[in-house]
Amino acid sequence: MEKNMKLTTMEDTVEYRLFLLPDEARSPGDHKEILQKYIERIMTQFAPMLAPYIWQNQPFHLKYKPGKGSVPAHMYGITKFGDSIEDEWFIVYIVKRITKEFPELVARIVDNDGEFLLIEAADYLPKWLEPENSANRVFFHRGELCLIPVPRRSRAESWLPTTCPTILQALSILSEHAEDVLALESIRAAVNKRIQGYPEKIEASLHRAHCFLPAGAVMVLKQQPRLVAAAVQAFYLRDLIDLRACRVFRTFLPETRVMTSVTFTKCLYAQLVQQKFVPDRRSGYTLPPPSHPKYRAYELGMKLAHGFEILCSKCMPHFSNSRKSLTTTSPLWASFLESLKNNDYFKGLVEGSAQYQERLEMAKNYFQLSVDRPESLLAMSPGEEILTMLQTMPFNIEELKKEEANLPPEDDDQWLDLSPEQLDQLLKEAAGKNESEPISKKEEEQIYDLTEISESMKAFVSKVSTHKGAELPREPSEAPITFDADSFLNYFDKILGELQCDVYSHFEMLSKAVTRALQH
């Protein structure tokens, strides 16, 4: 692969690039202005899907990337998706749709594993394709997956390079021989199956729960629901230094708590629920007994409040009125807002109503972060953003308490409790099999029996462990046995894909138990 197009080494990260097909009438000097206009058009057109989306770590975004060597100027983005594999596949869907809506664009998308689209279709790839010769061969064009082949000995195909194509060569091939490089139907079907159901699938990935939260946090989430991800991550990845800031709360005081409805992704909800945590007595965050009907709401609110407090403790107050002034003065805002209305972003809500205003604020935030992107906002951390909102957007605790009586119902979280039979059925469905269809021996080998793995690991801990830990039959001179819990979980992430949230907590608890046993 060319030096200019080397893959990212960041874990759980996806990179995407959008190129303009060659056009003799277009001057290379105009590329920057043209590409920046495309960025504005793309981010505006896809705003109804992107603006309300809750990202695990980082959002989808595009920026201008100047040309270098044989890589022409293009639009570029990079997103860390973390534990949410679905964020990565949602980006695949968006990129695919962009090339369908803008047929003069082609896209490359890779992650830290390389050509992950080919990995998804591994059972259907041609024999000639190897990791060593796959560079710059996989593209989306006109909404379809394309695979530039190697020249065949039996036919003279002068338009195909004998080595890995450069980006410029690939763009020329896609422009002149689009039908000839269309990937096999089986390869395209494998990738399409993975992104099947979008954009409706976004709603199914959400979970709404009641939380007993400080009023300030309620106001923040009303204005920017996406910040729930930053708060969950801050709590989930907390360390001892972070917890020092939560001994005595300075920003999100427990006496201001009100009951509210919070929208999570299922992945974020699972991460928050599965962690056992006892707050410091000095914090003031006391919990009712587990038998209390609102215990889960109190516990979720307590954990979220810790996340918000940790975020704010990491930064100095950042006071700015730029959020309002930038939106109203930008020449792009009027056309952006009009596009949202034309694309039914407001879903028929009455202009000026509370729900309309909430979606409007969400749109303003998305516009500034993804379309206008001033440097001052790019540099703002979640904690600084939260502190700015608390200072510039007043709220009334009594008004928030009045809303408690009209909260929408919570979603059922039975999806967290997955029986072995349900898991087996989900795995069969993931393999494309109905319950009544027979499974071949090869397919049976490919279906991972996670229940058996789980029981085997539990049996291992039970049989070889004493009160001192695991006792393994080995020579004294041998190196100590280690167990990497993160690698263990990452392994199951790869197996489960979109099922990971359903069984995430079970395997994390299992891996931690094994870790404790082996460390003694």
C-alpha positions in Angstrom: 0.0 0.0 0.0 1.2 3.5 -0.8 2.7 5.4 2.0 0.1 8.1 1.7 -2.7 5.6 2.2 -1.3 3.6 5.1 -3.9 2.1 7.4 -4.6 3.6 10.8 -3.0 1.8 13.8 -5.5 3.1 16.3 -7.6 0.3 17.8 -11.4 0.2 17.0 -11.1 3.0 14.4 -12.5 3.3 10.9 -11.2 5.6 8.1 -13.2 6.7 5.1 -12.2 8.6 2.0 -14.3 10.0 -0.8 -12.7 10.8 -4.2 -14.0 12.6 -7.2 -13.9 10.6 -10.4 -11.5 12.1 -13.0 -13.0 14.9 -15.1 -11.1 16.6 -17.9 -13.2 19.7 -17.7 -12.3 20.2 -14.0 -9.2 22.1 -13.1 -7.0 20.5 -10.3 -6.7 24.0 -8.7 -10.5 24.0 -8.1 -10.4 20.8 -6.1 -10.4 22.3 -2.7 -13.4 24.6 -3.2 -15.3 21.8 -5.0 -14.7 19.2 -2.3 -15.6 21.7 0.5 -18.9 22.3 -1.3 -19.4 18.5 -1.5 -18.8 18.2 2.3 -21.5 20.9 3.0 -23.9 19.1 0.7 -23.3 15.7 2.1 -23.5 16.7 5.8 -26.6 18.7 5.1 -28.4 16.0 3.1 -27.7 13.3 5.7 -28.3 15.5 8.7 -31.7 13.9 9.5 -30.0 10.6 10.2 -26.7 11.9 11.6 -27.9 14.8 13.9 -29.9 12.6 16.4 -27.5 9.6 16.2 -25.8 8.8 19.5 -22.2 7.8 18.8 -20.2 5.7 21.3 -17.1 7.8 20.9 -16.7 10.0 17.8 -19.2 11.1 15.1 -19.0 10.6 11.4 -17.5 13.7 9.8 -15.7 14.8 6.7 -12.8 17.3 6.0 -10.8 18.4 3.1 -7.6 16.4 2.6 -5.0 17.9 0.1 -3.4 15.7 -2.5 -0.1 14.1 -2.0 1.9 12.0 -4.4 -0.4 9.7 -6.4 -3.2 10.3 -4.0 -5.4 13.2 -5.2 -7.2 15.7 -2.9 -10.3 14.1 -1.3 -12.7 14.2 1.5 -11.5 12.3 4.6 -12.9 11.2 8.0 -11.8 9.0 10.9 -14.1 7.7 13.7 -13.2 5.8 16.8 -16.2 3.5 17.4 -14.9 1.8 20.5 -17.1 -1.0 21.8 -20.0 -0.2 19.4 -19.3 -2.2 16.3 -22.7 -1.0 15.0 -21.2 2.6 14.7 -18.7 1.3 12.2 -21.4 -0.5 10.1 -23.6 2.6 10.2 -20.7 4.5 8.7 -20.4 1.8 6.0 -24.1 2.4 5.3 -23.7 6.2 5.1 -20.6 6.0 2.8 -22.4 3.5 0.6 -25.5 5.8 0.4 -23.3 8.9 -0.4 -21.9 7.2 -3.4 -25.4 6.3 -4.6 -26.6 9.9 -4.1 -23.5 11.3 -5.7 -22.4 9.0 -8.5 -19.4 11.1 -9.4 -17.9 10.1 -6.0 -16.2 6.8 -5.1 -15.3 5.8 -1.5 -12.6 3.7 0.3 -13.3 2.5 3.8 -10.9 0.5 6.1 -10.4 0.0 9.8 -7.5 -1.1 12.0 -8.0 -4.7 10.7 -7.6 -3.5 7.1 -10.1 -4.4 4.4 -12.8 -5.4 6.9 -15.4 -5.4 4.1 -13.5 -8.3 2.5 -13.3 -10.0 5.9 -17.1 -9.9 6.1 -17.4 -11.6 2.7 -14.4 -14.0 3.3 -16.4 -17.1 2.2 -17.0 -15.7 -1.3 -13.7 -14.1 -2.3 -11.9 -15.1 -5.4 -8.8 -17.3 -4.9 -6.4 -14.8 -6.3 -7.2 -12.2 -3.6 -4.7 -12.1 -0.8 -4.0 -9.4 1.9 -0.8 -8.7 0.0 -2.5 -7.7 -3.2 -5.7 -6.2 -1.9 -4.5 -2.6 -1.6 -6.6 0.0 -3.5 -9.0 -2.6 -5.0 -12.1 -2.2 -2.8 -14.4 0.8 -3.4 -18.0 1.9 -3.2 -19.3 3.4 -6.5 -22.9 4.3 -7.3 -24.0 2.6 -4.1 -22.4 -0.8 -5.1 -19.2 -2.5 -3.9 -16.5 -2.7 -6.5 -13.5 -5.0 -6.6 -10.7 -4.2 -9.1 -9.4 -7.6 -10.3 -6.0 -8.7 -11.4 -5.5 -9.2 -15.2 -6.3 -12.8 -16.3 -3.8 -14.6 -18.4 -6.4 -15.9 -20.8 -7.5 -12.4 -21.8 -5.7 -9.3 -22.6 -7.0 -6.6 -20.3 -4.6 -3.7 -20.8 -6.6 -1.4 -18.5 -5.8 -3.6 -15.5 -2.4 -3.0 -13.8 -0.3 -6.0 -13.1 0.5 -4.8 -9.6 -1.7 -3.2 -6.9 -3.2 -0.1 -8.5 -2.5 3.4 -7.3 -5.4 5.5 -6.3 -5.2 7.5 -9.5 -5.2 4.2 -11.5 -8.2 2.9 -9.5 -10.2 6.1 -10.1 -9.5 5.9 -13.8 -10.6 2.2 -13.9 -13.8 3.0 -11.9 -14.6 5.8 -14.3 -14.1 3.9 -17.5 -14.9 0.3 -16.6 -17.5 0.5 -13.7 -19.5 -2.5 -14.9 -16.4 -4.7 -15.2 -15.3 -4.2 -11.6 -18.6 -4.7 -9.9 -18.0 -7.2 -7.1 -19.6 -10.6 -7.3 -23.2 -10.7 -6.2 -22.3 -13.0 -3.3 -19.7 -10.6 -2.0 -22.1 -7.6 -2.3 -24.8 -9.6 -0.6 -22.6 -10.5 2.4 -21.8 -6.8 3.0 -25.4 -5.6 2.3 -26.7 -8.2 4.8 -24.5 -6.6 7.5 -26.0 -3.1 6.9 -29.5 -4.4 6.2 -32.3 -2.5 8.0 -30.8 1.0 8.1 -31.9 3.7 8.7 -34.9 2.1 10.6 -32.4 -0.1 12.5 -31.1 3.0 14.4 -34.3 3.2 16.4 -34.1 -0.5 17.3 -30.6 0.1 18.7 -31.8 2.6 21.3 -33.0 2.0 24.9 -35.0 4.5 27.0 -34.8 4.3 30.8 -35.8 6.4 33.7 -33.0 8.0 35.6 -32.9 10.0 38.9 -30.5 12.7 37.7 -29.3 16.1 38.9 -31.3 18.9 37.2 -28.2 20.2 35.5 -27.6 16.9 33.8 -31.2 16.7 32.8 -31.0 20.1 31.1 -27.7 19.1 29.3 -29.2 15.9 27.9 -32.4 17.7 26.8 -30.2 20.0 24.8 -27.6 17.5 23.6 -28.7 13.9 24.0 -25.4 12.7 22.4 -23.5 13.7 25.6 -24.9 10.7 27.4 -22.2 8.7 25.6 -19.4 10.8 27.0 -20.8 10.5 30.5 -21.2 6.7 30.3 -17.6 6.4 28.9 -16.2 8.6 31.7 -17.9 6.5 34.3 -17.1 3.2 32.6 -13.4 4.0 32.2 -13.0 5.8 35.6 -9.8 5.5 37.6 -8.9 6.4 41.2 -8.0 10.0 40.2 -11.4 10.4 38.6 -13.2 9.1 41.7 -11.4 11.7 43.8 -13.5 14.4 42.0 -16.6 12.4 43.1 -16.0 12.3 46.8 -17.8 15.6 47.1 -19.8 16.8 44.1 -19.2 20.4 43.0 -21.2 20.6 39.8 -24.0 18.0 39.9 -25.4 18.1 43.4 -27.4 15.1 44.6 -30.1 17.3 46.3 -31.1 18.7 42.8 -32.1 15.3 41.4 -35.3 14.8 39.5 -36.7 11.8 37.6 -36.3 12.0 33.9 -36.2 9.7 30.8 -32.8 9.2 29.2 -32.2 7.7 25.7 -29.1 5.4 25.5 -27.9 3.1 22.8 -28.2 -0.5 23.9 -24.4 -0.8 24.1 -24.2 2.3 26.4 -27.0 1.0 28.6 -25.4 -2.4 28.9 -22.1 -0.8 29.9 -23.8 1.3 32.6 -26.0 -1.5 34.0 -23.5 -4.3 34.3 -21.0 -2.4 36.5 -21.3 -2.8 40.2 -20.4 0.5 41.9 -20.9 1.8 45.5 -20.7 5.7 45.7 -18.5 7.4 48.3 -20.6 8.2 51.4 -19.4 11.8 51.3 -20.9 12.2 47.8 -24.5 12.3 49.0 -25.6 9.8 46.4 -27.5 7.4 48.6 -29.5 4.6 47.1 -32.8 3.0 48.2 -32.8 -0.8 48.9 -32.7 -3.0 45.8 -36.3 -4.0 46.4 -37.4 -0.4 45.9 -39.5 0.0 42.6 -37.3 2.9 41.5 -34.0 1.3 42.5 -32.8 0.9 38.9 -33.6 4.6 38.1 -31.7 5.8 41.2 -28.7 3.6 40.4 -28.5 4.6 36.7 -28.8 8.3 37.7 -26.1 7.9 40.3 -23.7 6.3 37.7 -24.5 8.9 35.1 -24.0 11.8 37.5 -20.6 10.4 38.4 -19.8 10.4 34.6 -20.8 14.0 34.2 -18.9 15.1 37.3 -15.8 13.3 36.1 -16.0 15.0 32.7 -16.3 18.5 34.3 -13.5 17.8 36.7 -11.1 17.3 33.8 -11.3 20.8 32.5 -11.5 24.5 33.5 -14.7 26.3 32.9 -15.0 27.4 29.3 -17.5 30.2 29.0 -18.5 31.3 25.5 -21.5 32.6 23.6 -20.0 31.4 20.3 -22.5 28.6 20.1 -25.4 31.0 19.4 -23.7 33.7 17.5 -22.0 31.3 15.1 -25.2 29.6 14.2 -27.1 32.8 13.5 -24.4 34.5 11.5 -23.1 31.6 9.3 -24.4 32.1 5.7 -24.8 28.3 5.5 -27.3 28.0 8.4 -30.4 29.2 6.5 -29.9 26.8 3.7 -29.0 24.0 6.1 -32.2 24.6 8.1 -34.3 24.7 5.0 -32.8 21.3 3.9 -33.7 19.9 7.3 -37.3 20.9 6.9 -37.5 19.5 3.3 -36.1 16.2 4.6 -38.8 16.0 7.4 -36.2 16.4 10.2 -38.8 18.0 12.5 -41.3 15.1 11.8 -44.3 17.4 11.7 -43.7 19.1 15.1 -45.3 22.5 15.6 -42.7 25.2 15.2 -42.0 26.8 18.6 -43.1 23.7 20.6 -40.8 22.2 23.3 -40.0 19.1 21.2 -39.4 21.3 18.1 -36.9 23.4 20.0 -35.1 20.4 21.3 -34.6 19.1 17.8 -33.6 22.6 16.6 -30.9 22.8 19.3 -29.7 19.3 18.3 -29.5 20.5 14.7 -27.6 23.6 15.6 -25.0 21.5 17.5 -24.7 19.1 14.6 -24.3 22.0 12.2 -21.5 23.6 14.2 -19.6 20.3 14.8 -20.1 18.7 11.4 -20.7 21.5 8.8 -19.3 24.8 10.0 -16.7 23.2 12.3 -14.9 26.3 13.8 -11.7 25.6 15.6 -12.9 26.9 18.9 -15.7 24.2 19.0 -13.4 21.5 17.7 -11.1 22.2 20.7 -13.9 22.0 23.2 -14.0 18.9 25.3 -17.3 17.3 26.5 -16.6 18.7 30.0 -16.1 22.2 28.7 -19.2 21.9 26.5 -21.2 20.8 29.6 -19.9 23.7 31.7 -20.7 26.2 29.0 -24.2 25.0 28.7 -24.7 25.1 32.5 -23.6 28.8 32.5 -25.4 30.0 29.4 -28.7 28.0 29.5 -30.7 28.6 32.7 -33.1 25.9 33.9 -35.9 25.7 36.5 -35.8 22.7 38.8 -39.5 23.0 39.7 -40.4 22.9 36.0 -38.4 19.8 35.6 -40.0 18.2 38.6 -43.5 18.9 37.0 -42.4 16.8 34.0 -41.9 13.7 36.2 -45.6 12.9 36.1 -45.6 12.7 32.3 -42.5 10.7 31.5 -42.7 8.2 28.6 -42.6 4.6 29.7 -39.3 2.8 30.0 -38.2 0.2 27.4 -38.1 -3.4 28.6 -34.5 -4.5 29.1 -35.1 -8.3 29.0 -32.8 -8.2 26.0 -29.9 -8.2 28.5 -30.9 -11.6 29.7 -30.2 -14.0 26.9 -31.0 -17.7 27.4 -28.8 -20.4 25.7 -31.7 -21.2 23.4 -32.1 -17.6 22.3 -28.4 -17.2 21.7 -28.4 -20.4 19.6 -31.2 -19.1 17.5 -29.6 -15.7 17.0 -26.4 -17.4 15.9 -28.4 -19.5 13.4 -30.0 -16.4 12.1 -26.6 -14.7 11.8 -25.5 -17.7 9.8 -28.5 -17.2 7.5 -30.4 -20.3 8.6 -34.0 -20.7 9.6 -34.9 -22.9 12.5 -36.4 -25.5 10.2 -33.4 -25.6 7.8 -30.8 -28.3 8.2 -27.3 -27.1 9.0 -24.4 -28.6 7.1 -21.3 -29.9 8.9 -19.2 -26.9 7.6 -21.8 -24.5 8.8 -22.1 -26.2 12.1 -18.4 -25.8 12.6 -18.6 -22.1 11.9 -21.3 -21.5 14.5 -19.7 -20.7 17.8 -21.3 -22.5 20.7 -20.8 -19.7 23.2 -22.8 -21.5 25.9 -20.3 -24.4 25.7 -17.4 -22.0 25.9 -18.8 -20.2 28.9 -19.5 -23.5 30.8 -16.0 -24.8 29.9 -14.4 -21.6 31.3 -16.6 -21.8 34.5 -15.6 -25.5 34.9 -11.9 -24.6 34.5 -12.2 -22.0 37.3 -14.2 -24.3 39.5 -11.9 -27.4 39.1 -8.5 -25.9 39.4 -9.1 -23.1 41.8 -8.7 -23.1 45.5 -9.2 -20.2 48.0 -5.7 -19.1 46.9 -6.5 -19.0 43.2 -5.9 -21.2 40.2 -3.5 -24.1 40.7 -2.2 -25.1 37.3 -0.1 -28.2 36.6 3.2 -26.7 35.4 6.9 -26.8 36.2 8.3 -24.2 38.6 10.7 -22.9 36.0 7.9 -22.2 33.5 6.7 -18.6 32.9 3.5 -17.6 34.9 0.2 -18.0 33.1 -1.5 -14.8 32.2 -5.0 -14.0 31.0 -5.7 -10.8 29.1 -9.4 -9.9 29.8 -9.4 -7.2 27.1 -8.2 -9.6 24.4 -10.8 -12.2 25.6 -13.6 -9.6 25.2 -12.2 -8.4 21.9 -12.3 -12.0 20.6 -16.0 -12.3 21.4 -16.6 -8.8 19.9 -15.3 -10.2 16.6 -17.5 -13.3 16.9 -20.7 -11.6 18.0 -20.7 -8.4 15.9 -24.2 -6.9 16.4 -25.0 -9.4 19.2 -22.3 -8.1 21.4 -24.5 -5.8 23.6 -26.8 -8.7 24.4 -24.1 -10.9 26.0 -21.5 -8.3 26.7 -22.0 -8.2 30.5 -22.1 -12.0 30.8 -18.7 -12.5 29.2 -17.1 -9.5 30.9 -18.0 -10.9 34.3 -16.7 -14.3 33.2 -13.4 -12.8 32.0 -12.9 -10.9 35.2 -13.5 -14.0 37.2 -10.9 -15.9 35.2 -8.5 -12.9 35.6 -8.8 -12.9 39.3 -8.3 -16.7 39.5 -5.1 -16.6 37.5 -3.6 -13.6 39.2 -3.5 -15.3 42.6 
